[in-house]
Amino acid sequence: MKNRLKVLRAERDWTQADLAEKLEVSRQTINAIEKGKYDPSLPLAFKIARLFAIPIEAIFEDETEVEVSPI
């Protein structure tokens, strides 16, 4: 899953350790999420969205394309 976590974190001048502390997870978890190697649980995704005060969809984006067929 693609995400904007690194950009959002950098805009606030937070280190991965700073963000990890605020979210009560490890720095390694933040690193893995930022690199797209780990998708956060739904509760963690909501916690991230609340911390940045933006919708989950503004942070995380599904990489699979959904085909829409015409009616």
Stockholm file with secondary structure:
# STOCKHOLM 1.0

chainA/1-71         MKNRLKVLRAERDWTQADLAEKLEVSRQTINAIEKGKYDPSLPLAFKIARLFAIPIEAIFEDETEVEVSPI
#=GR chainA/1-71 SS CEECHHHHHHHTTCCHHHHHHHHTSCHHHHHHHHTTSCCCCHHHHHHHHHHHTSCGGGTEECCSCCCCCCC
#=GC SS_cons        CEECHHHHHHHTTCCHHHHHHHHTSCHHHHHHHHTTSCCCCHHHHHHHHHHHTSCGGGTEECCSCCCCCCC
//
